[in-house]
Amino acid sequence: MNTISHSTISALILAGGRAQRMGGCDKGLVELQNRPMICHAIEVLTPQLDLIRINANRNQATYAALGLSISCASPAPQPYEVISDSMHDFQGPLAGIAQGLQSCPTPWMLVVPCDTPFLPQDLVARMAAQIEQQGAMVAVAHDGQRLQPVVSLINRELLDSLQRYLDEGERKIDRWYAKQKLCCVDFSDQPQAFLNINSLKDMQLLENQAL
């Protein structure tokens, strides 16, 4: 397997879900600490990778424009590429991942959700190191208690496998992972990095803690 370097990885932030537990709003654009929630993930990833793309199924122009905003832009501001699912009716994270892999410009694609604002500052380095060490095709973060299935590093060559899986009507991400050469990456030293905001109540609790 070729060595994984900074230039061989790009990121896809998943923001294409229904957010039913948040009242059906567009979760990535809900404000957390006076910024769209997705901007927190962007802020963590920007020092780690040069290319960030967004998977979204609504408000695509708004997501693209975040690349031009002061709070979300990289040092060279430009609109973010926004990728929408080809499958209709919000088919889950695998649909977004498949769409991202289809147009992925790098051999590896880092996947993170838009609602996990405190991702590890060394996420990319640790994921890539485990891929190289174990010769895996997929790395998935583990917080010490459970897998975090939508925080993963995936080889672009797995697109055909994923497309077949989706064509069979399957949607469960863990079942697809089980079919691949998988490694788990231990982040038990910082489980709080995977805090997931699923509801407006979660959001309010977090805002109150920050006061």
DONU-93285 format. One record per residue (C-alpha): x, y, z; residue number from 1; residue in one letter. Coordinates in steps of 0.001 Angstrom, whole numbers, plus 500000, padded with zeros to 6 digits. Layout:
# DONU-93285
{px=X | py=Y | pz=Z | num=NUM | residuo=A}
...
//
This chain:
# DONU-93285
{px=500000 | py=500000 | pz=500000 | num=1 | residuo=M}
{px=501254 | py=503474 | pz=499174 | num=2 | residuo=N}
{px=502287 | py=505797 | pz=501973 | num=3 | residuo=T}
{px=499453 | py=508064 | pz=503104 | num=4 | residuo=I}
{px=500449 | py=511708 | pz=503160 | num=5 | residuo=S}
{px=498706 | py=514998 | pz=503735 | num=6 | residuo=H}
{px=498272 | py=515441 | pz=499988 | num=7 | residuo=S}
{px=496547 | py=512074 | pz=499504 | num=8 | residuo=T}
{px=493633 | py=512856 | pz=501845 | num=9 | residuo=I}
{px=490678 | py=515193 | pz=501464 | num=10 | residuo=S}
{px=487757 | py=515659 | pz=503848 | num=11 | residuo=A}
{px=484004 | py=515278 | pz=503435 | num=12 | residuo=L}
{px=481778 | py=516770 | pz=506132 | num=13 | residuo=I}
{px=478376 | py=515077 | pz=506274 | num=14 | residuo=L}
{px=475565 | py=517611 | pz=506571 | num=15 | residuo=A}
{px=472924 | py=515900 | pz=504473 | num=16 | residuo=G}
{px=470649 | py=514332 | pz=507057 | num=17 | residuo=G}
{px=467058 | py=515039 | pz=508095 | num=18 | residuo=R}
{px=467997 | py=516032 | pz=511685 | num=19 | residuo=A}
{px=464644 | py=514712 | pz=512900 | num=20 | residuo=Q}
{px=465674 | py=514923 | pz=516566 | num=21 | residuo=R}
{px=466428 | py=518608 | pz=515993 | num=22 | residuo=M}
{px=463016 | py=519354 | pz=514567 | num=23 | residuo=G}
{px=464019 | py=518751 | pz=510961 | num=24 | residuo=G}
{px=466173 | py=521875 | pz=510715 | num=25 | residuo=C}
{px=469411 | py=521901 | pz=508724 | num=26 | residuo=D}
{px=471662 | py=520863 | pz=511568 | num=27 | residuo=K}
{px=474944 | py=522054 | pz=510104 | num=28 | residuo=G}
{px=473616 | py=525609 | pz=509906 | num=29 | residuo=L}
{px=472184 | py=525745 | pz=513425 | num=30 | residuo=V}
{px=474259 | py=528221 | pz=515403 | num=31 | residuo=E}
{px=476523 | py=526979 | pz=518174 | num=32 | residuo=L}
{px=478400 | py=529705 | pz=520034 | num=33 | residuo=Q}
{px=477319 | py=532242 | pz=517407 | num=34 | residuo=N}
{px=478558 | py=530253 | pz=514402 | num=35 | residuo=R}
{px=476980 | py=527586 | pz=512191 | num=36 | residuo=P}
{px=477721 | py=524259 | pz=513840 | num=37 | residuo=M}
{px=479566 | py=522944 | pz=510783 | num=38 | residuo=I}
{px=482103 | py=525766 | pz=511141 | num=39 | residuo=C}
{px=483453 | py=524159 | pz=514301 | num=40 | residuo=H}
{px=484302 | py=520991 | pz=512377 | num=41 | residuo=A}
{px=485794 | py=523060 | pz=509567 | num=42 | residuo=I}
{px=487964 | py=524942 | pz=512035 | num=43 | residuo=E}
{px=489431 | py=521694 | pz=513369 | num=44 | residuo=V}
{px=490039 | py=520187 | pz=509922 | num=45 | residuo=L}
{px=491497 | py=523236 | pz=508170 | num=46 | residuo=T}
{px=494983 | py=522959 | pz=509760 | num=47 | residuo=P}
{px=495015 | py=519217 | pz=509045 | num=48 | residuo=Q}
{px=493955 | py=519088 | pz=505378 | num=49 | residuo=L}
{px=494007 | py=521379 | pz=502359 | num=50 | residuo=D}
{px=490739 | py=520254 | pz=500770 | num=51 | residuo=L}
{px=487385 | py=520163 | pz=502550 | num=52 | residuo=I}
{px=484105 | py=519358 | pz=500791 | num=53 | residuo=R}
{px=480577 | py=519278 | pz=502185 | num=54 | residuo=I}
{px=477781 | py=516767 | pz=501635 | num=55 | residuo=N}
{px=474447 | py=518610 | pz=501869 | num=56 | residuo=A}
{px=470970 | py=518039 | pz=500479 | num=57 | residuo=N}
{px=469532 | py=521501 | pz=501120 | num=58 | residuo=R}
{px=470853 | py=525047 | pz=501444 | num=59 | residuo=N}
{px=473718 | py=524094 | pz=499164 | num=60 | residuo=Q}
{px=474507 | py=527687 | pz=498234 | num=61 | residuo=A}
{px=474738 | py=528643 | pz=501899 | num=62 | residuo=T}
{px=477183 | py=525830 | pz=502613 | num=63 | residuo=Y}
{px=479291 | py=526735 | pz=499589 | num=64 | residuo=A}
{px=479469 | py=530352 | pz=500712 | num=65 | residuo=A}
{px=480885 | py=529350 | pz=504097 | num=66 | residuo=L}
{px=484214 | py=528981 | pz=502329 | num=67 | residuo=G}
{px=484193 | py=532732 | pz=501814 | num=68 | residuo=L}
{px=483291 | py=533663 | pz=505381 | num=69 | residuo=S}
{px=485875 | py=534819 | pz=507905 | num=70 | residuo=I}
{px=484800 | py=532271 | pz=510512 | num=71 | residuo=S}
{px=484964 | py=529230 | pz=508240 | num=72 | residuo=C}
{px=487389 | py=530000 | pz=505432 | num=73 | residuo=A}
{px=490854 | py=528586 | pz=504892 | num=74 | residuo=S}
{px=493784 | py=530975 | pz=504390 | num=75 | residuo=P}
{px=492843 | py=531120 | pz=500681 | num=76 | residuo=A}
{px=489054 | py=531678 | pz=500762 | num=77 | residuo=P}
{px=486980 | py=530099 | pz=498021 | num=78 | residuo=Q}
{px=483528 | py=528508 | pz=497919 | num=79 | residuo=P}
{px=483351 | py=524981 | pz=499269 | num=80 | residuo=Y}
{px=482422 | py=522235 | pz=496860 | num=81 | residuo=E}
{px=479034 | py=520920 | pz=497955 | num=82 | residuo=V}
{px=478013 | py=517399 | pz=496980 | num=83 | residuo=I}
{px=474382 | py=516280 | pz=497167 | num=84 | residuo=S}
{px=473144 | py=512697 | pz=497356 | num=85 | residuo=D}
{px=472024 | py=511156 | pz=494077 | num=86 | residuo=S}
{px=469680 | py=508953 | pz=496119 | num=87 | residuo=M}
{px=466478 | py=510712 | pz=497177 | num=88 | residuo=H}
{px=464699 | py=510920 | pz=500549 | num=89 | residuo=D}
{px=467734 | py=511188 | pz=502839 | num=90 | residuo=F}
{px=469087 | py=507657 | pz=502625 | num=91 | residuo=Q}
{px=471617 | py=508031 | pz=505447 | num=92 | residuo=G}
{px=475350 | py=508652 | pz=505788 | num=93 | residuo=P}
{px=476432 | py=505913 | pz=503384 | num=94 | residuo=L}
{px=474600 | py=507662 | pz=500552 | num=95 | residuo=A}
{px=476578 | py=510818 | pz=501234 | num=96 | residuo=G}
{px=479823 | py=508897 | pz=501553 | num=97 | residuo=I}
{px=479216 | py=507133 | pz=498231 | num=98 | residuo=A}
{px=478525 | py=510422 | pz=496501 | num=99 | residuo=Q}
{px=481666 | py=511898 | pz=497999 | num=100 | residuo=G}
{px=483797 | py=508966 | pz=496879 | num=101 | residuo=L}
{px=482499 | py=509250 | pz=493310 | num=102 | residuo=Q}
{px=484098 | py=512657 | pz=492895 | num=103 | residuo=S}
{px=486862 | py=512352 | pz=495487 | num=104 | residuo=C}
{px=490042 | py=513939 | pz=494050 | num=105 | residuo=P}
{px=492374 | py=512104 | pz=496434 | num=106 | residuo=T}
{px=493056 | py=508400 | pz=497113 | num=107 | residuo=P}
{px=491705 | py=508725 | pz=500660 | num=108 | residuo=W}
{px=488634 | py=510505 | pz=502024 | num=109 | residuo=M}
{px=488234 | py=511526 | pz=505638 | num=110 | residuo=L}
{px=484585 | py=511539 | pz=506710 | num=111 | residuo=V}
{px=483260 | py=513487 | pz=509699 | num=112 | residuo=V}
{px=479763 | py=514616 | pz=510721 | num=113 | residuo=P}
{px=478735 | py=518263 | pz=510943 | num=114 | residuo=C}
{px=477364 | py=517818 | pz=514475 | num=115 | residuo=D}
{px=480584 | py=516810 | pz=516247 | num=116 | residuo=T}
{px=482188 | py=520196 | pz=516922 | num=117 | residuo=P}
{px=485176 | py=519164 | pz=519045 | num=118 | residuo=F}
{px=486960 | py=516667 | pz=516809 | num=119 | residuo=L}
{px=490589 | py=515775 | pz=517673 | num=120 | residuo=P}
{px=493260 | py=518196 | pz=516545 | num=121 | residuo=Q}
{px=495359 | py=515186 | pz=515491 | num=122 | residuo=D}
{px=492524 | py=513217 | pz=513885 | num=123 | residuo=L}
{px=494063 | py=512901 | pz=510421 | num=124 | residuo=V}
{px=497550 | py=511946 | pz=511588 | num=125 | residuo=A}
{px=496327 | py=509206 | pz=513919 | num=126 | residuo=R}
{px=493860 | py=507772 | pz=511418 | num=127 | residuo=M}
{px=496486 | py=507675 | pz=508664 | num=128 | residuo=A}
{px=499086 | py=506111 | pz=510958 | num=129 | residuo=A}
{px=496799 | py=503209 | pz=511827 | num=130 | residuo=Q}
{px=495875 | py=502654 | pz=508189 | num=131 | residuo=I}
{px=499556 | py=502370 | pz=507309 | num=132 | residuo=E}
{px=500403 | py=500208 | pz=510304 | num=133 | residuo=Q}
{px=497601 | py=497711 | pz=509716 | num=134 | residuo=Q}
{px=497342 | py=497858 | pz=505934 | num=135 | residuo=G}
{px=493644 | py=498615 | pz=506216 | num=136 | residuo=A}
{px=491285 | py=500133 | pz=503664 | num=137 | residuo=M}
{px=489062 | py=501818 | pz=506252 | num=138 | residuo=V}
{px=489894 | py=503351 | pz=509626 | num=139 | residuo=A}
{px=487135 | py=504163 | pz=512114 | num=140 | residuo=V}
{px=487542 | py=506195 | pz=515290 | num=141 | residuo=A}
{px=486865 | py=504534 | pz=518653 | num=142 | residuo=H}
{px=486308 | py=506702 | pz=521727 | num=143 | residuo=D}
{px=487227 | py=503973 | pz=524218 | num=144 | residuo=G}
{px=483656 | py=502782 | pz=524682 | num=145 | residuo=Q}
{px=482209 | py=502581 | pz=521182 | num=146 | residuo=R}
{px=482955 | py=503042 | pz=517526 | num=147 | residuo=L}
{px=482238 | py=506422 | pz=515988 | num=148 | residuo=Q}
{px=481207 | py=505108 | pz=512549 | num=149 | residuo=P}
{px=480844 | py=508463 | pz=510803 | num=150 | residuo=V}
{px=484383 | py=509485 | pz=511733 | num=151 | residuo=V}
{px=486371 | py=507432 | pz=509263 | num=152 | residuo=S}
{px=489134 | py=507399 | pz=506687 | num=153 | residuo=L}
{px=488147 | py=505474 | pz=503547 | num=154 | residuo=I}
{px=490082 | py=504386 | pz=500488 | num=155 | residuo=N}
{px=488532 | py=505643 | pz=497264 | num=156 | residuo=R}
{px=488830 | py=502150 | pz=495743 | num=157 | residuo=E}
{px=485977 | py=500975 | pz=497978 | num=158 | residuo=L}
{px=483406 | py=502958 | pz=495995 | num=159 | residuo=L}
{px=482311 | py=499939 | pz=493939 | num=160 | residuo=D}
{px=481811 | py=497859 | pz=497079 | num=161 | residuo=S}
{px=479783 | py=500606 | pz=498694 | num=162 | residuo=L}
{px=477663 | py=501191 | pz=495594 | num=163 | residuo=Q}
{px=476817 | py=497493 | pz=495344 | num=164 | residuo=R}
{px=475867 | py=497483 | pz=499019 | num=165 | residuo=Y}
{px=473535 | py=500442 | pz=498537 | num=166 | residuo=L}
{px=472053 | py=498951 | pz=495355 | num=167 | residuo=D}
{px=471118 | py=495878 | pz=497412 | num=168 | residuo=E}
{px=468996 | py=498129 | pz=499618 | num=169 | residuo=G}
{px=471397 | py=498073 | pz=502552 | num=170 | residuo=E}
{px=471937 | py=501225 | pz=504608 | num=171 | residuo=R}
{px=473605 | py=500176 | pz=507879 | num=172 | residuo=K}
{px=477098 | py=501591 | pz=507980 | num=173 | residuo=I}
{px=478532 | py=499087 | pz=510467 | num=174 | residuo=D}
{px=477511 | py=496137 | pz=508261 | num=175 | residuo=R}
{px=479345 | py=497633 | pz=505305 | num=176 | residuo=W}
{px=482428 | py=498287 | pz=507400 | num=177 | residuo=Y}
{px=482386 | py=494644 | pz=508508 | num=178 | residuo=A}
{px=482861 | py=493599 | pz=504883 | num=179 | residuo=K}
{px=486048 | py=495687 | pz=504526 | num=180 | residuo=Q}
{px=489623 | py=495491 | pz=505754 | num=181 | residuo=K}
{px=488971 | py=497656 | pz=508787 | num=182 | residuo=L}
{px=491045 | py=499059 | pz=511628 | num=183 | residuo=C}
{px=489852 | py=500883 | pz=514734 | num=184 | residuo=C}
{px=491743 | py=503962 | pz=515881 | num=185 | residuo=V}
{px=491912 | py=504446 | pz=519637 | num=186 | residuo=D}
{px=490943 | py=507923 | pz=520836 | num=187 | residuo=F}
{px=490146 | py=506857 | pz=524392 | num=188 | residuo=S}
{px=492472 | py=509623 | pz=525602 | num=189 | residuo=D}
{px=489962 | py=512226 | pz=524357 | num=190 | residuo=Q}
{px=486451 | py=510727 | pz=524288 | num=191 | residuo=P}
{px=484941 | py=514204 | pz=524678 | num=192 | residuo=Q}
{px=486129 | py=514980 | pz=521147 | num=193 | residuo=A}
{px=483240 | py=512900 | pz=519819 | num=194 | residuo=F}
{px=480469 | py=514706 | pz=521648 | num=195 | residuo=L}
{px=477542 | py=514564 | pz=519239 | num=196 | residuo=N}
{px=474809 | py=517216 | pz=519227 | num=197 | residuo=I}
{px=471576 | py=515505 | pz=518252 | num=198 | residuo=N}
{px=468908 | py=517826 | pz=519603 | num=199 | residuo=S}
{px=468185 | py=521426 | pz=520487 | num=200 | residuo=L}
{px=468341 | py=520331 | pz=524139 | num=201 | residuo=K}
{px=471897 | py=519079 | pz=523614 | num=202 | residuo=D}
{px=472721 | py=522399 | pz=522017 | num=203 | residuo=M}
{px=471298 | py=524406 | pz=524903 | num=204 | residuo=Q}
{px=473149 | py=522335 | pz=527499 | num=205 | residuo=L}
{px=476408 | py=522920 | pz=525672 | num=206 | residuo=L}
{px=475755 | py=526643 | pz=525348 | num=207 | residuo=E}
{px=475012 | py=526855 | pz=529082 | num=208 | residuo=N}
{px=478255 | py=525064 | pz=529934 | num=209 | residuo=Q}
{px=480182 | py=527601 | pz=527857 | num=210 | residuo=A}
{px=478719 | py=530559 | pz=529786 | num=211 | residuo=L}
//
